[in-house]
Amino acid sequence: MGFYPILTADETALLIKDGDTVSFSGFSPAGAAKAVPAAIAAHAHEEHAKMRRFKIRVLTGASSGRIIDEELAVAEAVSWRAPYQSGPTLRGQINRQEVEYVDMHLSHLPQTVAEGFFGQIDFAIVEATEITADGRVYLTTSIGASPTYLHHAKKVIIELNRHHSPRLREMADIFVMPTPPNRYPIHIYEPMTPIGVPYALVDPKKIIGIVETDEPDHVEALSAPDKITDHIADHVVKFLLNEMHEGRIPKNFLPLQAGIGKVANGVLAALGDHPEIPPFNMYSEVFQDAMVDLMFAKKLLGASATSLTITSDNLKRIVDNIDFFAKRIVLRPQEISNHPGVIRRLGVIGINTALEIDIYGNVNSSHLYGMDIVNGIGGSGEFTRNGYLSVFMTPSVAKGGRISAIVPMCPHVDNNEHSVQIVVTEQGLADLRGLGPMQRAEIIIERCAHPAYRDYLRQYIKDARPAHIRHDLSRCFELHRNLLEHGAMLPDLKIGDV
């Protein structure tokens, strides 16, 4: 790479000034910049020790793992963050209003950047396996928003990561949308349809240096399935089988999307294990661990995503068998992997998780008590609003029964009743299609709420003022107030009863 200067991460960190907007590669920990953000965190500690202010505005594709979402926050180096996050320290800073946070639909991010709504991006720091003299950047385990950041940032730093196989480019299919009103249909007619090229582009004049690294992605293994997740998966599989038998899902099935996490991973594994579920495709955000075994077993025929969010062992399995996997996985920018028009055209079945769901089918997937952010909405809204079917799953209770996931009213809603079709807990499944509000309330309470909370929820409906959507505004957040004041939604409930 003799045509670009070689810099150390520490040298690069000194170029970044207080108040700069810095965009990092990464969609989840996959493909995230590593050496430079760690050096920025160290530089921030040094500046603060000298009583000098140093905070930057941080953009990524989604969450971005320990270094960006945690170490920068520990260094108190973040003043503003978008579009998603997952670090405990950063989460606390956001909830204390020490960091401003913009939580947004992930497919909207590239256009928001392109239109300048976030202002000028000073630096893009992007992980790659190769950068050519004419500005072709071969990305690693995620595409995310990196093509957009490379195009719009004033200055670019490439982390050249020797740990990743150059053959990862064989999965990349990079296409950048023109800005409105110059857009045209996206010609994806099945999940694996190629429409782009295997590299992102950058103006070579903007590249101020290369930082050489050799470091794996830091993707943590998910918790093992338990009885709760097994019950949820069983309900989802039986529902989808019935939809297929009734002719509402074709016999060759429809593409699936699944959020990240233990519950979604368990559902995917259960679908793969069931002999009546035919081999299927996925059109999703992430390629996660359960999908590796499904693809090896040829139960998963092909998968479109924007990242390989998998543990090191599974990534090695893919790289060691790249001739097999490269034909079956395509990685696209998040604007394409999460594009509403493509999701609707393909008839994607969206399967996502919720923090809580109210009796009318509104979903809160991001805020505790409607106030404290957990992570963010991510991409769930794009698949929920535009999917052929939208499924939300959650255990019916948490914290030993002190918290019910089924509540009278969600104090924060990020996927509303008009888009949510199927609600699932380990107790059962509620199909909300074609039901009015009172019918939805009855079926959610009877099939999805934990038995210990059903009487309370039934009484809430009975006491509420008659209306199209019945609510008692003096009590609709009583469970949440109890949780804040007493540590349990129903303080008199014996935990042993749950």
N, C-alpha and C positions, 0 to 999 in steps of 0.2 A: 504494500500500500504506500509506496514511496511518493505518490503524488499528493498525499495529505500529511500534515504534521502529526507526529506521534506525541501525545501529551500524557502525563500522569493524571490520575483522578484528582489529586490534590491541586495540581496546576489548573485544572479545569474549574474546580470549585472556586478558586480565587477570581475567576472571570465573572462570576455571578454576583450581582449586587443586591442590596436590600431593595425590596419592592419589585424585583423582576418577576415576570410571569414565565414559569418554566414548565414545559410539557414533557412528560416521560412516557416512553413506551411501556406497554404492559396492559394486559386485560386479565384481571386476577394476577397471581404471581407469575403467570406464564409470560415469558418474553419481556419481563420488566427490566428496566435499567437497574443496575446494581452498584457498580463501583462509584459512579459519580454522585448519586444521591447520598451514599454513605459518606463520601468526602464532604459534601455540602453540609451534612449533619455535623460532622466534626468541625468544620469551619464555623458553623453557627455557635457551637459551644465556645470556641475560642473568642469569637466576637462578643458574645454575651459576657464572658469572663472579663473582658476589657470594657464592659459597660457600654458597648456599641450595639445599636439596634441592627438585627438581621433577620428578616422574615421574607419569604417568597410566596407567590401565588402558584398553586400546584394544579396542573391538569394531567390526567391520565386517560386510559380507555375506560377502565372501571376501577375496582379495587386493585391494588398493586403489590400486595405482600408486605412483608415485615419491614424492609428498609424504607420504602416510600411512605407507607401508611403508619409506621410506628416510630422508626428511628428519627425521621425528620420531626415528628411531633414531640418526641422526648427531648429533642434539642430546641424545642420551641421555635422552630424555623418556618412554620406555616402560618400565613395570615388568612388565606382563602383557599378553598378546595372545591373541585368539581371533577366528574359528575357523580362519583360514588366513592365510598371508603369503607375500610373494615378494621381499622386499628383501634384497640381499646384506649390508648392515650389520646389519639386524635378525637375519638368519639367523645371523650370527656371534655376536651377543649371546645369542641363544637357546642356541646350542650351547656357549657358555661359561657357561651358567646365570646370566647377568646379567639375562635377561628370562625370565619364566615364560610358557610357551606351551601353550595347549590346542588340540590338533589334533583336529578333529571332523567328523562328517558334516554337510554344510551344511544339509540339511533339518531336522536336529535343533535347529539354533540358535534359531529363534523360540520353540519350546516351552520350551527351556532358559531363555531370557530371561524368558518369561511366568511360569514357575514360580518365578522368583527364585533359581535355582541359582547365578547369577553375582552375586547381591546387587543392591543398588539401582543403577540407571543414573542418574548425576547429570545428564549432558547428552546430547542427541541433536543432531547437527549434520548437516543434511540438505540436499542440493542439490535445487532445484525451479525450474520455470519460472513458477509462480504459487502464491500462498497467498491464500485468501479470508478474509473476516471471520469466517465460521463454521467455519474450520478445515479446509477442503479443500486438500490439498497435491498439486499436480500435479508429479510427479517427472520427471527428465530421461531419461537413457539406460539407467538400470537401476532395478529395483524392489528386488531383494535382500531385506534384512531391514529396510528403512526403515520400512514400516508398523508393524512391531513396536516399533522404537525410538521412533517418534513417540508410540505409545500408552503405553509404559512408562517413559520418561525423566521425571525430575522437571522439567527445564527443556529448552526446545527453541530452537535457533537455525536459521533458514532461510537458506541461501545462495541468493539469487535470481540465477540465472545467465542473463544476457541473450544469451549466445552460442547457447544451444540453442533450437530452434524450439518454440513452444508446441504445435505440432501433434503432437509426440511423444506427447502424451496419448492420441491416437487409437489407439495400440498398447497402452496400459495396460489390464490386467484384474486389478484388485486385490481380493483376497478374503482375509480374515484368519480363520484357524481358531479356533473357540472352544476353551477348554481342556478336557481330559478331566475328567469322563466325559460331557461334553456335546457330543461330536463326532458327526457324521453323515457319510454317504458324500459324497464330492466328485463332483459330477455333470459330470465330463469324460468324454465318450464318444468323442471324436476330438480330435486335437491342438489344433484351433482353437475348440473349444467355449467360449463366453464364460460366465463364472460370477460376475463381479464388476463393479466400477465403475472409472472412469478416474482415480480420485484416492485418496490415503491420507487418513486423518482424524487430527486432533490437537485436543486441547482448547485453544482459543485462549488460555486463561488461562496456559498453560505457555510460550507463546512470549515470550521475553524480548527478541527483536530480529531484524531482517533485515539481512543483509550482502549488499550488491549486488556482483555479479561479472560478468565477461565473459571467460570462459576456456574453451578447448576441453578435452575429455578428452585424456589423453596416452597413447594406445594405440600401441605400436610395431608396425611392420610385421613380419610373420613372415619368416624366412629363406626363400629360394626353394627349391622342391623339388630334390632331388638324386637320383642313381641309387639310393641306399638307400631313400629314401622312395617312389620310383617302384616299386621291386620290392615293397615292403610293400603299397602300394596295389593293385598288380596281384594279389597273392595274396588280399587281402580281397575285391576285386571278383569274382574267379573263384569264390571260396567262396560268396559271397552269390548269385551267378547259379546255381550248382549247387543251392543250397538252394531257390531258386525253381523250377528245373526239376524237382526231386524232389518238389515240392508241400509242402515244409515252410515256405516263405514264400509267401503268396498272390501271385497274378499282379499285383495292384495294390500289392504290396510292404507293408512294415511301417514304422512311424515309426523314425527313427534318432536316436541321441544320439551326439555326438562331443565329446571333450575338446578343450581348447585346445592348439594347437601346430602345428608344421610338418608332422608326420606325419599328424595328424588332418585338417588342412586339405588335404593332398595326397590323402588317401583320399576326402574329399568331392568334390574336383575330379574325381578319376578316376571316381567313381560318376556324376557329372553328364555326363562325356564318353562313357560307354559307351552305345551305342545300344540294348542289350538291357535295361538297367536302366530300369524305368518311372519316370515322375515320382513323387516321394515327398514325404512330410511329415517334419518333425522335431519331436521332443519332447525338448528338451535344456536345458542350463544357459545356454549363450551362443549368440548369433548372431554368427558370425565372418566374416572377409573372404570366404572362398570361397563363402559362402552368398549373397552379394549377386549375383554373376554367375549362380549357379544359379537364383536366383529371377527375375532378369531374363530368363533363357532359358526360364523356366517348367518347368524340370526339378525345382525345389523348389517345391511347391505352397503350402506354408504352414509356419510355424515358430513353435513355442511356446518361449520362453526366459525368462530373468530379466534379461538384459542385452544391449545392443548393443555387444559388445566388438570394435569395428572401427576402422580408421584414419579420420582426419578426412576424407580424400577419399571413402571409401566412405560415411561418415555423410552427407556432403553429397549424394551420389548418392541416398541414401534420402530425405532431406528434400526435395530438388528433385523427386522423383517420389513424393511422399507419398501421392497418391491411389492409386497402384499398390501401394505397400508396406504401407500402413496396413491393408489388407484381408487381408494375407498374413502379418503378424507380430503376435504377441501376447506382451506382457511381463507376467509374473506374479511374485508373491513367491516367494522360493526355497523356501519350505515347500511350495509347489504345483508349481513347475517340477521339483523333485526328489522329489516325494512317492512313496514306494514303492508305494502302492496304485494310483495312476494309472499308474505305469510298468508294473506287472504287467498291469493291465487292458488297456492299449493294445498290449501286446506289443512294447515298445520294444527295438530292437537297440542295445546299448551298445558303443561303440567308444572305448577309452581307451588311454593309453600307460603303460608301466611303466619303472622304473629297471632292475629285474632280475626274473627269473622262475626259480624252482627247477625241478628235473627232475620234480617231482610236480605242478606247476601253481600253486604259491603265488606270489603277486605282492607285491613291494615297490615301491611307487610314491612313497615319501616320505623314506626315510632311507639315507644312505650308510653302509656298513659296519654297518647296523642301529643306528647311534648318532646320526649327524649329520643333522639335519633339512635337507631341501632346500626344499620349500614346504609340503606337507601332503597329506592324502588327498583334500581337496576333496569333489566330488560323485561320484567314480568308484564308491565302494562302493554307493551307492544304486541306480545303474544296473546294476552288476555283480550284485548279490544278487537284484535283482528283474526284470531284463530278460529278454526272450524268448530272446535270445542275448547272451552277454558275451564280447567280443573284447578281448584285450590285445596291444598292438604295441610293439616296440622293435627298434632295430638290434641285431644279434647281438653286436657288439663296440663298444667306445668307446676313446678315447685311443690311436688307432693300433694297436689290438689288445691293449693292456695290460690291458684290462678285458673280461671276458666278461659278457654280460647273462644267460646261462644258467649257473646255479650249482648245486652240490649241495643247498644249503639256504639259503633267504633268512634272514639274521639279523634281519630285521624283516618281518612279514607284515601287510598291511592289506587285501588281498583274497585269501581263502584258496581252496584247491583245490576246495572244495565249491561255489564260486560261479563260478570261472573255467572257461569252456568252450572257448575258442579262443585259441591262442597263435600269434603271427605275428612273424617276423623277415624280413629280406630273403632269408634262406636258404630259407624255406618256411613252411608253415602246419600246425599240429598241432590236430586236432579231438579233444578229450579226452572228449567225451560218451560215456558208457557204458563207459569204460575203467577198469580197476583201476590201482593205483599203479604196478606194474612196467610195465604197458602204456603208461601215461602217460609214464614216464621214458624208455622206448625211443623213442617217437615224438617227444618233445620234443628228445632228443639228436640223433636222426637227421635231423629236418626243420628244427629251429630253431637249434640250436647252430652256431657257426662251426666249420668243419672243423678248425681249429687246436686247438680245445678238446675235440673229440669223444672222442679216445682217453683223455684224462684223466677225462672224465665216465663213459665206459664202464668204466674200471678202478675208479673209485670205487664204482660199483654192484657190480662183481664182488667187491671186497674187503669190502663192508659185511656186517654180520651179517644172515643171513636173517630176515626179519620181514615183516609186512604192508606196512610202509613201511621200506625198507632204508636204514639210515644207519650211518656210522662216526662216532660222536660225538667221536672224537679228531681227525678230519680234515674234518668237515663244513664248517668255516669256514676251511680251509687257504688257499683262494684269496683270501679277504678279508684274512687275516693276511699273506699274501705281498704283497698290494697295499699294506698299511700299512707293512710293513718294507722292501720292495724296490721299490715303485713299479710293480709289475706282478703280475698274478695268477699267471702262469707265468714266473718270472724268466729261465728258460733259453730261452724262446720267442723266436725271431728275429722282430722286428717285420715284416721283409720277407716272412716267411712268411704274414702276415695281410694 
